[in-house]
Structures are given as C-alpha cells and as structure tokens.
Amino acid sequence: MLGREKVDAVLRDAEHPSVSPNERALFTFVRKAGTSSWKVTREDLDALRALGWDDDALYDAISVIALFKFYNTWIDSTGVRDLPSAAYGMMARRMATAGYVPLES
C-alpha cells in the first residue's frame, strides 16, 4: 500500500497492518511529543535510533510537530482563516513538481 491510500489508512488507524513496526514506533513518539513534549526522554529517542531512525529524521519529525502546534495556535488565536482544502491541493501539486522555491534556469 502506497501513497494516499496508506495515508488514509493510517489516519483511520495508526496500527493499520500496512504500518511497519518502525513507523508505529515513530507515530507513538509523534503522539507523545505532540501532546506531552515535556515527557519525551533520551530513552524515547534512543529507542527510535535503535529501530533505524537517524537524527535527521527525528529532527524533521519534531520540527513538523512544533510547527503545526505553533501555526494552529497562531491561527486559532488571531482569527486568521485557514486556506480552503483546494488551495492546499494546488500548493501540493506545485511543490511536488517545482519544489518550495522554483529554480531559475
């Protein structure tokens, strides 16, 4: 199972059979870091490293969690309207083909 089908399955059930044990461990960590970051320990990170997650992957996961929490708090507190889902689809297609910043030829 790949792509959108897997994402939808995981969103319905993070324990879905298509999720590897390594991914389950990362999702468990993400849940903990997102809801109780003060409880994250060195042992949590060491356990993920032992499963093959490197520091770059852990840094990325933690950064995504932190940024989503920041943006959600900022949007909720300022009353700024979120983009319609179609706009996210258009941005995703652009980033998938051109990246974040289009490179000049």
DSSP file (Angstrom, degrees, kcal/mol; ACC not computed):
  #  RESIDUE AA STRUCTURE BP1 BP2  ACC     N-H-->O    O-->H-N    N-H-->O    O-->H-N    TCO  KAPPA ALPHA  PHI   PSI    X-CA   Y-CA   Z-CA
    1    1 A M              0   0    0      0, 0.0     2,-0.3     0, 0.0     0, 0.0   0.000 360.0 360.0 360.0 128.5    0.0    0.0    0.0
    2    2 A L    >>  -     0   0    0      4,-0.0     3,-0.8     5,-0.0     4,-0.8  -0.843 360.0  -3.2-132.5 167.3    1.5    3.3   -1.1
    3    3 A G  H >> S-     0   0    0     -2,-0.3     4,-2.1     1,-0.2     3,-0.5  -0.108 118.7  -3.4  60.6-141.0    0.7    7.0   -1.3
    4    4 A R  H 3> S+     0   0    0      1,-0.2     4,-2.8     2,-0.2    -1,-0.2   0.832 129.3  59.6 -60.4 -36.6   -2.7    8.4   -0.4
    5    5 A E  H <> S+     0   0    0     -3,-0.8     4,-2.0     1,-0.2    -1,-0.2   0.910 108.7  44.6 -59.7 -42.7   -4.2    5.1    0.3
    6    6 A K  H <X S+     0   0    0     -4,-0.8     4,-2.7    -3,-0.5     5,-0.2   0.917 111.9  52.0 -68.8 -42.9   -1.7    4.4    3.0
    7    7 A V  H  X S+     0   0    0     -4,-2.1     4,-2.6     1,-0.2    -2,-0.2   0.939 111.0  47.7 -58.6 -47.1   -2.0    7.9    4.5
    8    8 A D  H  X S+     0   0    0     -4,-2.8     4,-1.6     1,-0.2    -1,-0.2   0.902 111.9  50.1 -60.9 -41.1   -5.8    7.5    4.7
    9    9 A A  H  X S+     0   0    0     -4,-2.0     4,-2.1    -5,-0.2    -1,-0.2   0.911 112.2  47.1 -63.7 -42.3   -5.5    4.1    6.3
   10   10 A V  H  < S+     0   0    0     -4,-2.7    -2,-0.2     1,-0.2    -1,-0.2   0.880 108.3  54.9 -68.7 -38.2   -3.0    5.4    8.9
   11   11 A L  H  < S+     0   0    0     -4,-2.6    -1,-0.2    -5,-0.2     3,-0.2   0.858 112.8  43.7 -63.5 -33.0   -5.2    8.4    9.7
   12   12 A R  H  < S+     0   0    0     -4,-1.6     2,-0.3     1,-0.3    -2,-0.2   0.855 137.9   3.4 -75.5 -35.5   -8.1    6.0   10.4
   13   13 A D    ><  -     0   0    0     -4,-2.1     3,-2.2    -5,-0.2    -1,-0.3  -0.787  54.5-162.8-158.1 103.8   -5.9    3.6   12.4
   14   14 A A  T 3  S+     0   0    0      1,-0.3    13,-0.1    -2,-0.3    -4,-0.1   0.648  97.3  58.9 -64.7 -13.3   -2.2    4.2   13.2
   15   15 A E  T 3  S+     0   0    0     -5,-0.1    -1,-0.3     3,-0.0    -5,-0.1   0.220  77.4 144.0 -96.6  13.5   -2.0    0.4   14.0
   16   16 A H    X   -     0   0    0     -3,-2.2     3,-2.4    -7,-0.2    -6,-0.0  -0.183  63.1-116.7 -53.8 143.1   -3.1   -0.5   10.4
   17   17 A P  T 3  S+     0   0    0      0, 0.0    -1,-0.1     0, 0.0    -3,-0.0   0.735 112.8  65.3 -57.9 -23.0   -1.3   -3.6    9.1
   18   18 A S  T 3  S+     0   0    0    -12,-0.1     2,-0.5     2,-0.1    -2,-0.1   0.618  84.2  91.6 -75.0  -9.7    0.3   -1.6    6.4
   19   19 A V  S <  S-     0   0    0     -3,-2.4    -5,-0.0     4,-0.0   -13,-0.0  -0.748  76.8-134.8 -89.8 124.3    2.3    0.3    9.0
   20   20 A S     >  -     0   0    0     -2,-0.5     4,-2.7     1,-0.1     5,-0.2  -0.293  23.5-109.1 -71.3 160.3    5.6   -1.2    9.8
   21   21 A P  H  > S+     0   0    0      0, 0.0     4,-2.2     0, 0.0     5,-0.2   0.872 121.5  53.8 -57.1 -36.2    6.8   -1.6   13.4
   22   22 A N  H  > S+     0   0    0      2,-0.2     4,-1.9     1,-0.2     5,-0.1   0.909 109.8  46.5 -65.5 -41.0    9.3    1.1   12.9
   23   23 A E  H  > S+     0   0    0      2,-0.2     4,-2.9     1,-0.2     5,-0.2   0.904 109.9  53.9 -67.1 -40.6    6.6    3.5   11.6
   24   24 A R  H  X S+     0   0    0     -4,-2.7     4,-2.5     1,-0.2    -2,-0.2   0.917 108.0  50.5 -58.6 -42.5    4.4    2.6   14.6
   25   25 A A  H  X S+     0   0    0     -4,-2.2     4,-2.2     1,-0.2    -1,-0.2   0.913 111.5  47.6 -62.4 -42.0    7.2    3.5   17.0
   26   26 A L  H  X S+     0   0    0     -4,-1.9     4,-2.9     2,-0.2    -2,-0.2   0.919 111.4  50.2 -65.9 -42.4    7.6    6.8   15.2
   27   27 A F  H  X S+     0   0    0     -4,-2.9     4,-2.4     2,-0.2    -2,-0.2   0.882 109.6  51.4 -63.0 -38.1    3.9    7.5   15.3
   28   28 A T  H  X S+     0   0    0     -4,-2.5     4,-2.2    -5,-0.2    -1,-0.2   0.918 112.0  46.9 -63.3 -43.1    3.8    6.7   19.0
   29   29 A F  H  X S+     0   0    0     -4,-2.2     4,-3.3     2,-0.2     5,-0.3   0.925 110.6  52.0 -62.9 -45.0    6.7    9.1   19.6
   30   30 A V  H  X S+     0   0    0     -4,-2.9     4,-2.4     1,-0.2    -2,-0.2   0.908 109.4  50.1 -59.5 -42.8    5.0   11.8   17.5
   31   31 A R  H  X S+     0   0    0     -4,-2.4     4,-1.7     2,-0.2     5,-0.3   0.935 113.9  45.2 -60.6 -46.1    1.8   11.4   19.5
   32   32 A K  H  X S+     0   0    0     -4,-2.2     4,-3.2     1,-0.2     7,-0.2   0.936 114.8  46.7 -64.3 -46.6    3.8   11.7   22.8
   33   33 A A  H  < S+     0   0    0     -4,-3.3     4,-0.5     1,-0.2    -1,-0.2   0.851 114.2  49.3 -65.0 -33.7    5.8   14.7   21.6
   34   34 A G  H  < S+     0   0    0     -4,-2.4    -1,-0.2    -5,-0.3    -2,-0.2   0.777 125.2  25.2 -77.2 -26.5    2.7   16.4   20.3
   35   35 A T  H  < S+     0   0    0     -4,-1.7    -2,-0.2    -3,-0.2    -3,-0.2   0.701 139.0  17.5-109.4 -25.8    0.6   16.0   23.4
   36   36 A S    ><  +     0   0    0     -4,-3.2     3,-2.8    -5,-0.3     4,-0.3  -0.349  64.0 160.6-144.9  56.5    3.2   15.7   26.2
   37   37 A S  G >  S+     0   0    0     -4,-0.5     3,-1.6     1,-0.3    -4,-0.1   0.787  72.7  65.6 -56.7 -29.6    6.5   17.0   25.0
   38   38 A W  G 3  S+     0   0    0      1,-0.3    -1,-0.3    -3,-0.1    -5,-0.1   0.644  97.6  57.0 -67.6 -12.5    7.8   17.5   28.5
   39   39 A K  G <  S+     0   0    0     -3,-2.8    -1,-0.3    -7,-0.2     2,-0.2   0.474  77.2 114.9 -96.5  -3.1    7.7   13.8   28.9
   40   40 A V    <   -     0   0    0     -3,-1.6     2,-0.2    -4,-0.3   -11,-0.0  -0.507  49.2-169.3 -69.3 132.0    9.9   13.0   26.0
   41   41 A T     >  -     0   0    0     -2,-0.2     4,-1.5     1,-0.1     3,-0.3  -0.727  39.2-107.7-119.6 167.6   13.1   11.4   27.2
   42   42 A R  H  > S+     0   0    0     -2,-0.2     4,-2.9     1,-0.2     5,-0.2   0.859 120.4  60.3 -59.0 -35.6   16.5   10.4   25.8
   43   43 A E  H  > S+     0   0    0      1,-0.2     4,-2.3     2,-0.2    -1,-0.2   0.868  99.4  55.3 -63.0 -36.5   15.3    6.8   26.0
   44   44 A D  H  > S+     0   0    0     -3,-0.3     4,-1.5     2,-0.2    -1,-0.2   0.937 112.8  41.9 -59.4 -46.3   12.5    7.6   23.6
   45   45 A L  H  X S+     0   0    0     -4,-1.5     4,-2.4     1,-0.2    -2,-0.2   0.896 112.7  53.1 -69.7 -40.6   14.9    8.9   21.1
   46   46 A D  H  X S+     0   0    0     -4,-2.9     4,-2.2     1,-0.2    -1,-0.2   0.879 106.3  54.0 -62.2 -37.3   17.4    6.1   21.6
   47   47 A A  H  X S+     0   0    0     -4,-2.3     4,-0.8     2,-0.2    -1,-0.2   0.899 109.8  47.4 -64.3 -39.7   14.7    3.6   21.1
   48   48 A L  H ><>S+     0   0    0     -4,-1.5     5,-2.2     1,-0.2     3,-0.6   0.899 110.4  51.9 -67.9 -39.8   13.9    5.2   17.7
   49   49 A R  H ><5S+     0   0    0     -4,-2.4     3,-1.7     1,-0.2    -2,-0.2   0.895 104.7  56.7 -61.7 -38.5   17.5    5.3   16.8
   50   50 A A  H 3<5S+     0   0    0     -4,-2.2    -1,-0.2     1,-0.3    -2,-0.2   0.766 104.0  54.3 -64.8 -23.9   17.8    1.6   17.6
   51   51 A L  T <<5S-     0   0    0     -4,-0.8    -1,-0.3    -3,-0.6    -2,-0.2   0.445 130.7 -93.9 -88.5  -0.8   15.0    1.0   15.1
   52   52 A G  T < 5S+     0   0    0     -3,-1.7     2,-0.5     1,-0.3    -3,-0.2   0.407  79.0 138.1 107.4  -2.5   16.9    2.8   12.3
   53   53 A W      < -     0   0    0     -5,-2.2    -1,-0.3    -6,-0.1    -2,-0.1  -0.654  42.1-148.2 -76.5 126.3   15.6    6.3   12.6
   54   54 A D     >  -     0   0    0     -2,-0.5     4,-2.2    -3,-0.1     5,-0.2  -0.389  27.4 -99.4 -91.2 173.0   18.5    8.8   12.3
   55   55 A D  H  > S+     0   0    0      1,-0.2     4,-2.8     2,-0.2     5,-0.2   0.833 121.4  57.1 -62.6 -33.0   18.9   12.2   13.9
   56   56 A D  H  > S+     0   0    0      2,-0.2     4,-2.5     1,-0.2    -1,-0.2   0.931 108.6  46.3 -63.0 -44.3   17.8   14.0   10.7
   57   57 A A  H  > S+     0   0    0      2,-0.2     4,-2.5     1,-0.2    -2,-0.2   0.905 114.3  47.6 -64.6 -41.6   14.5   12.0   10.6
   58   58 A L  H  X S+     0   0    0     -4,-2.2     4,-2.6     2,-0.2     5,-0.2   0.911 111.4  50.7 -66.2 -41.6   13.9   12.7   14.3
   59   59 A Y  H  X S+     0   0    0     -4,-2.8     4,-2.6    -5,-0.2    -2,-0.2   0.925 111.4  48.9 -60.2 -44.8   14.7   16.4   13.9
   60   60 A D  H  X S+     0   0    0     -4,-2.5     4,-2.5     2,-0.2    -2,-0.2   0.927 111.6  48.8 -61.5 -45.3   12.3   16.6   11.0
   61   61 A A  H  X S+     0   0    0     -4,-2.5     4,-2.2     1,-0.2    -2,-0.2   0.933 113.9  45.5 -61.4 -46.4    9.5   14.8   12.9
   62   62 A I  H  X S+     0   0    0     -4,-2.6     4,-2.6     1,-0.2    -1,-0.2   0.892 112.5  51.6 -65.3 -39.8   10.0   17.1   15.9
   63   63 A S  H  X S+     0   0    0     -4,-2.6     4,-2.8    -5,-0.2     5,-0.2   0.912 109.4  49.5 -64.0 -42.7   10.1   20.2   13.7
   64   64 A V  H  X S+     0   0    0     -4,-2.5     4,-2.5     2,-0.2     5,-0.2   0.928 112.1  48.7 -62.7 -44.3    6.9   19.3   12.0
   65   65 A I  H  X S+     0   0    0     -4,-2.2     4,-2.3    -5,-0.2    -2,-0.2   0.951 114.1  45.8 -58.6 -50.0    5.1   18.7   15.3
   66   66 A A  H  X S+     0   0    0     -4,-2.6     4,-2.5     1,-0.2    -2,-0.2   0.901 113.6  48.2 -62.9 -42.8    6.4   22.0   16.7
   67   67 A L  H  X S+     0   0    0     -4,-2.8     4,-3.1     2,-0.2     5,-0.3   0.906 111.0  49.8 -68.0 -40.8    5.5   24.0   13.6
   68   68 A F  H  X S+     0   0    0     -4,-2.5     4,-2.6    -5,-0.2     5,-0.2   0.920 112.4  48.1 -62.9 -41.5    2.0   22.5   13.4
   69   69 A K  H  X S+     0   0    0     -4,-2.3     4,-2.2    -5,-0.2    -2,-0.2   0.925 113.8  47.8 -63.4 -43.0    1.4   23.3   17.0
   70   70 A F  H  X S+     0   0    0     -4,-2.5     4,-2.8     2,-0.2    -2,-0.2   0.959 114.6  44.4 -61.0 -52.5    2.7   26.9   16.5
   71   71 A Y  H  X S+     0   0    0     -4,-3.1     4,-3.0     1,-0.2     5,-0.3   0.892 112.9  50.9 -63.9 -40.2    0.6   27.5   13.4
   72   72 A N  H  X S+     0   0    0     -4,-2.6     4,-2.6    -5,-0.3    -1,-0.2   0.919 113.1  46.1 -63.4 -42.1   -2.5   26.1   14.9
   73   73 A T  H  X S+     0   0    0     -4,-2.2     4,-2.5    -5,-0.2    -2,-0.2   0.923 114.8  47.7 -63.9 -44.3   -2.1   28.2   18.0
   74   74 A W  H  X S+     0   0    0     -4,-2.8     4,-2.1     2,-0.2     6,-0.4   0.933 114.7  44.9 -63.7 -46.9   -1.4   31.3   15.9
   75   75 A I  H  X>S+     0   0    0     -4,-3.0     4,-1.6     1,-0.2     5,-0.5   0.933 115.9  46.7 -63.5 -46.7   -4.3   30.7   13.5
   76   76 A D  H  <5S+     0   0    0     -4,-2.6    -1,-0.2    -5,-0.3    -2,-0.2   0.898 116.4  44.5 -62.8 -40.2   -6.7   29.9   16.4
   77   77 A S  H  <5S+     0   0    0     -4,-2.5    -1,-0.2    -5,-0.2    -2,-0.2   0.788 118.1  40.8 -78.9 -28.3   -5.6   32.9   18.5
   78   78 A T  H  <5S-     0   0    0     -4,-2.1    -1,-0.2    -5,-0.2    -2,-0.2   0.638 100.9-124.9 -95.1 -15.1   -5.6   35.5   15.7
   79   79 A G  T  <5 +     0   0    0     -4,-1.6    -3,-0.1     1,-0.3    -4,-0.1   0.568  51.8 159.5  81.2   7.7   -8.7   34.5   13.9
   80   80 A V      < -     0   0    0     -5,-0.5    -1,-0.3    -6,-0.4     2,-0.2  -0.432  42.8-117.4 -63.4 136.0   -6.8   34.2   10.6
   81   81 A R        -     0   0    0     -2,-0.1    -1,-0.1    -3,-0.1     2,-0.1  -0.545  22.2-123.8 -78.8 139.5   -8.8   32.0    8.3
   82   82 A D        -     0   0    0     -2,-0.2    -1,-0.1     1,-0.1     3,-0.1  -0.379  34.9 -97.1 -72.2 158.2   -7.3   28.7    7.1
   83   83 A L        -     0   0    0      1,-0.1    -1,-0.1    -2,-0.1     2,-0.0  -0.460  42.6-101.1 -73.5 150.2   -7.0   28.1    3.4
   84   84 A P    >>  -     0   0    0      0, 0.0     4,-1.3     0, 0.0     3,-1.1  -0.390  34.7-110.6 -66.7 153.8   -9.7   26.0    1.7
   85   85 A S  H 3> S+     0   0    0      1,-0.3     4,-1.9     2,-0.2     5,-0.1   0.823 116.8  61.9 -59.1 -31.9   -8.6   22.4    1.0
   86   86 A A  H 3> S+     0   0    0      1,-0.2     4,-2.1     2,-0.2    -1,-0.3   0.869 100.1  54.8 -61.8 -35.6   -8.5   23.0   -2.7
   87   87 A A  H <> S+     0   0    0     -3,-1.1     4,-2.4     1,-0.2    -1,-0.2   0.895 106.1  51.1 -65.6 -39.0   -5.7   25.6   -2.2
   88   88 A Y  H  X S+     0   0    0     -4,-1.3     4,-2.6     1,-0.2    -1,-0.2   0.895 108.6  52.6 -63.6 -38.6   -3.6   23.0   -0.3
   89   89 A G  H  X S+     0   0    0     -4,-1.9     4,-2.2     2,-0.2    -2,-0.2   0.912 109.8  47.9 -61.7 -42.9   -4.1   20.6   -3.2
   90   90 A M  H  X S+     0   0    0     -4,-2.1     4,-2.2     2,-0.2    -2,-0.2   0.917 112.9  48.1 -64.9 -43.0   -2.8   23.3   -5.6
   91   91 A M  H  X S+     0   0    0     -4,-2.4     4,-2.8     1,-0.2     5,-0.2   0.900 110.1  52.5 -64.2 -39.7    0.2   24.1   -3.4
   92   92 A A  H  X S+     0   0    0     -4,-2.6     4,-2.4     1,-0.2    -1,-0.2   0.919 109.5  48.4 -63.2 -43.4    1.0   20.4   -3.0
   93   93 A R  H  X S+     0   0    0     -4,-2.2     4,-1.5     2,-0.2     5,-0.2   0.914 112.8  48.7 -62.7 -41.7    1.0   19.8   -6.8
   94   94 A R  H  X>S+     0   0    0     -4,-2.2     4,-3.4     1,-0.2     5,-0.5   0.932 113.6  45.9 -63.3 -45.7    3.2   22.9   -7.3
   95   95 A M  H  X5S+     0   0    0     -4,-2.8     4,-1.5     1,-0.2    -1,-0.2   0.858 109.5  55.5 -67.3 -34.2    5.7   21.8   -4.6
   96   96 A A  H  <5S+     0   0    0     -4,-2.4    -1,-0.2    -5,-0.2    -2,-0.2   0.826 121.0  29.4 -67.2 -30.4    5.7   18.2   -6.0
   97   97 A T  H  <5S+     0   0    0     -4,-1.5    -2,-0.2    -3,-0.2    -1,-0.2   0.795 138.0  20.0 -99.1 -32.7    6.7   19.4   -9.4
   98   98 A A  H  <5S-     0   0    0     -4,-3.4     5,-0.3     1,-0.2    -3,-0.2   0.523  96.2-131.4-116.9  -8.4    8.7   22.6   -8.7
   99   99 A G     << -     0   0    0     -4,-1.5    -1,-0.2    -5,-0.5    -2,-0.1  -0.304  48.6 -54.6  82.2-173.8    9.8   22.3   -5.1
  100  100 A Y  S    S+     0   0    0      1,-0.3    -1,-0.2    -5,-0.1    -4,-0.1   0.905 132.6  26.0 -69.7 -41.5    9.4   25.1   -2.5
  101  101 A V  S    S-     0   0    0     -3,-0.2    -1,-0.3    -6,-0.1     2,-0.0  -0.973  90.6-122.9-125.9 116.2   11.2   27.7   -4.5
  102  102 A P        -     0   0    0      0, 0.0     2,-0.3     0, 0.0    -3,-0.1  -0.336  28.2-127.3 -59.5 135.0   11.2   27.3   -8.3
  103  103 A L        -     0   0    0     -5,-0.3     2,-0.2     1,-0.0    -4,-0.0  -0.655  19.1-123.0 -84.6 137.2   14.8   27.2   -9.6
  104  104 A E              0   0    0     -2,-0.3    -1,-0.0     1,-0.1     0, 0.0  -0.558 360.0 360.0 -78.0 144.9   15.7   29.6  -12.3
  105  105 A S              0   0    0     -2,-0.2    -1,-0.1     0, 0.0    -2,-0.0   0.461 360.0 360.0 -77.2 360.0   17.0   28.0  -15.5
